[in-house]
Amino acid sequence: MLYILHIIGITLENYDKFRNCCLFQKESVMEKFTLDFKLQEYRFNLCENVYKHLKEYSCSCQFKTEFKRRSHLFVPLNKPRYLEKIGNDEIPADGFIWDLEDSIPLEQKQVARDSIGKIPPKPRTVEYIVRINTDDPKELDKDIKAITEFPFDSITIPKGESGAEIAQLMEVIGEDKNYIITIETLAGLNAIDDIARVLRKDRDALGFGIGDMSTDIGVERISTCESPLFQQILGIIALTAKKNGLALFDSVSAKFNDPQSSRSEAQQSRHMFGFTGKKLINPKQLESINLVFSPTISEIEEHLATLESFLGSADTNAHVVAGEYKGMPAFKAADRQIKKYLRQGYFTPINF
């Protein structure tokens, strides 16, 4: 018997609402879903083994909804006009980085901190992040006190250069937060292994900061697609994050007003280096960046086919799927990715 799996760009709120319903439906029904900002009709046929495997996981205590992390948009906290635009569906960012750091002049730092109380209520599907100052101990202390006024999901620590210092900050601010550490100096790149070791698997993240890194190295800030040096840095950050189970955020584009440049960088960072999302300062780029970092139908189909082959036979750890050899690592990767898409709400909960 075939089982039908539907997918949708569904909100975590609706996902939780239907959490107790069975995720898969036996009837051969066509359902509409939104994927990559396009309304499409599609269905995936699941064998019974895959159906039971995913159903069991979705109902287990291991299952916890999580944010999509394709796009994080910077919002300067000293600009009231920006605050007014957040909190509606017109800006489809997966997360907003409320900034207290580089986008804020020194004389405006306190104005920015005072604006934290004016941040609009957080849609539960969106990640709220705050970027703090770490260069000046006095500013950092003020930031730490100010950010307790609002329930931010995550903290961005810029110019991370020491695992011990980051661990101390995490303890002071609170281990209930997620932490995103930006590598944007040579010192940070040299200390990246120590930094990654203090972060939490499947929760925290590493990011790349091209602006400060180009200044620190003494080279022109150009697109990562045009720079073998920046690509090498992306590779170092990516390998470290993958080794430690961390999410990955690509830098703001050097040509932030050029949609094609940002899209090309996102495609490179996702497909060549395995990055999970990108930071932006131009909201006009959000839909194209979300599109790049969203799963495609063909990717999902390949993962499901791999699951079906391995779950359907316990006699061997090697299978041929769509003409390609798949070993146990391929099965584990497919299983991990499909479960991640479930947690992020790409699959529609359907009444059984």
N, C-alpha and C positions, 0 to 999 in steps of 0.2 A: 504494500500500500504506500502511496506517495503522500507526503505531508507538505503543506504550503507555508513558506516563510515570506512574509511581507516586510519591506523596509521603508523607513520614512525619516525625514529630518525632524524627528519628534522632540518636543521639549521634555526635559527631565521631570517637570511637574506632571505632565500627562503620563509619562512613563511610570512614575511612582503611583499615580492614580489608578492605573490598571495593573499594577505590580502583581496583585494576587490572581489575576486572570492568566490563563494558559497562553503562552506566546505564539503558539502555532495552531493551525486549523486544519482539520482533515479534509474538508470540502474543497473542491477545485474552484475557488472563487478568485476573481480578479479584483484587487484593491488598488486604489490610487495611493501614491506615495511621493514625497518630495525628496529628491536627491540632488545635491549640487545645485540647488536653486532652480531646478527645472521640474515641472510637473510631468510625471511619467506614469505609465502603467507597466507593472512588471510583477513577476512572481518567481520564486525559487522553489523547485521541487526537492523536497528532502526525503531521503529514505528513513525508515523507522529508527535505525541506529543513531543517525544524526539528530533526529527529532528528540529522542529520549535523552541523548547526551546533553543537548542544549537546554532542554526543559529542566533536567535535573540541576544543571548549573544555575539557571535563572531563579530557581526556588531555594537555592542553598544559602547558608549564612555567608558564603564567600562573595556573593553577589552584592555589589554596592554601586549605585549610580555614580557617575563621575562627569566632570565637565568635558565638553569638546574643547580642545586647545589649539584650534587652527589659527586664530587671529587674536592678537592682543593690541588694542588701540590706546596710545598715550593720550591722557587728558591733563593739561596743566591746571593745577588746583587754584591758581590765582586768576583764572579767567571765568567770571560768572556766566558769560554767554555760552561757554562750553558745557557748564554744569546743567544748564537748562535743556540741552539737546539730548542728554542721556536719559535712559529709562523708557524708551519707546522702541518699537520694532523697526524704525527707519534706519537705525544704525546696527547692522547685524554682526557686531563683534562678539566673539565667544568670550572675550574678557576685556575689561577696561583697566589700564594702568594709571591710577590717580597719582600724578607726579608731584613730588616735593623736591626733586633733585635738579638735574641740569636745565630743564626748561624754565626754571624759576630763578629770576635774579635774586641776589643776596638780600636786597632791601625788600623783596616781596615774599621772603620765606615765611614770615609769621602770618601774612595775609593768606598764604596758601594753607598753612596749618589751621587757621581759623575757619577756612572754608570746608573743612572735613565734615562739620556738622550739617552742611548744606547739600551734601551728596544725596541724590535721590535714592529712594528705596531700591534695593537690589532685586532684579528678577532672579529667581532661583536657578534659572538655566544659565546665568551669566556669572563668570568669575570676576570678583572685584579684587584688584591687586593695588598695593600702594608701593611706590618706589621712594626709598628714604635716602637721606644724605649720610655718607660714611666717611667723607674726607675730613670733616670738622667735628670733633667730639662734642662740642657745645650744641651744634645743630642736630647732631644725632640724638643727643639726650632729649632735646625739645621734640624731635620727631617721634621718638619712642613714647613719650608722654601723650602726644597728640593723637597718635593712631589708636590708642585704647578707647577713643570716643566712638569708634565705628567698627562694626564686625567685619573687617576685611577677611577675605578667604585666604589671601596669599600676600607675601612680602617679597618684593624684588630688592635684592642687595646688589648695588652696582659696584663695579671695579673690585670684585672678589679676589683677594690675594693671599688669604690664609685660612686653612681649614679650622685652626684653633679659634681664630677670631669670629668666624662664622658660627661655629658651634656655640660660642659664648653669646652671640647675638640671638641665636635661636632660643637659648635658655632664658634670656632676659625678656624677649618679646613674647615667647610662648610657643610650645611645641604643638599646639593645636592648629597653628597656621601652616600653610604650604610655603615653601621657600624656593625662589627662583634666583639663582646666582649668575650674574652676567660676567663673562670673561672678556675683558676689554683692555687689558694691559699685558705686557710681557711677563711681569711678575705673577699675574693671575694664571697665565698659560703655563708657567713653570710649576705652579703650585696646584694645578688642576686635579691631580690624583688625590692629594690631601683634601682638597675641597669636596670632591665627589664622595669621598669616604664618610663624611659627616652628614651627607644628605640621605633621605629615606627613599628606598626603592618604590617605584610605582606611585610616587606622591610628589616629590620635589623635582626640580629641573635645572638644567644649565642653559645659558643663552650666550649669544655672541654680540658684542658691541663694536661695530665696525668704525664708528667715529673716533672714539678715544684710542682704539687700537692703531688706527692709521697714524694718529698724531704721535703715539708712543714709539712706533716703529720709525716714523719719519718718512712715510710714503704718501702719495696722493690717495685720497679717498675715492675709489672707483668701485664699480659694481663687482661683486664677488665672481660674476660670470666672466669678467675680463682679467681677473687677477689670480695667477697660480699661487701666489703667496697667501692670499685670503682663503683660497680653496684648501690649502694645506692646513690652515688654522681650523677651518670648518671640520676637516677630517679628524684632527686631534680632539676637538671638543666632542664630535660625534662618537668616536671610538670610546672615549672615557665615559660618556653618558650611557652608551649601550652596555658597557661592561658593568655599570652600576645600576641599571634599570631606571634611568632618569629620562624625563621628557626633554625635548630639545626645541629651543626657540631661535630662529634665524634673526639676524639684525634688521633694523630699519634700513630700507633701501637707500643707497647713496643718491639715487635719482628718485626721490620720493614722489615727485610730480609726474613721473613717467610710468604709466600703468604697465606697459609692456616690460620695462626693466624689472619692476617689482615682481611681476608674474614669472619672468624667466629665472630670477633668483630663487623664488619659491619652488619652482619646478626642479631646479638644480639641487636645492637643499633637501627636498623631500626624496627625490628619486635617486640621487647620487650618494647622499649622506644620511638619509633616514630621519631627517628632522620632522617634528610633529606639528610645528606651527611657525608663525612669523610675527614679529612686532612691526607696528605701523604707526605713522602719524597722519596719514591721509585717509579719511574714511571712504573716499571714492574707490579705494582699492580693495575694500573688504570682501565684496562678493567674489572677485576673481581669486583672491587669496584663499578664501574658504573653499572655493571650487577645487583648487590645486590640492589642498590637504584633506579633502573628503574622499572616502572610499568610492571606487568605481564599481559598476556592475560586474565587469570582468574580473576584478580583484576578488570580490566576494564569491563569485562562482568558482574561481580557482581554489580558494580556501575551503569552500564547502565540498568540492570534489575530492580534495585531499583528505578531509575528515571522513567522507564516505568510504574511501578506499581502505583507510586504516581501521576504522571502526567495524568494517564489514568482514575483516579477516584477522584472526589472531595468530595465523600460522607463519607470518613473515613480517619483518620490519622494513621491507623494501617493496615499493609499488611503482607502477607506471601510470601516471595521471596525465591525460591529454598529450601523450607522446613523450613525456618527460619523466626521468627517474626521480622518485621522491623517497628519501630515507626518513628515519625517525625525527631528525631535526626539522624537516619540512612539516611533519605532522604537528610537532610541538608549536612551531611558529604559526601554522594555520589555526590551531586551537586557541592559542593565545590571542591572535588578532580578532577572530570572530567573537570571542568572549569580550574583548575590549569594545567592539562595535555594539554588542548587547548592552554593556554598561553605559555607553555614551548615548544610547537611545536611538540608534540608527534603525533598529528593528521595531516594527509595530507590534504592540501587544494586541492580540485578537482573542475575543471570547471563544472558549472551547465549546 
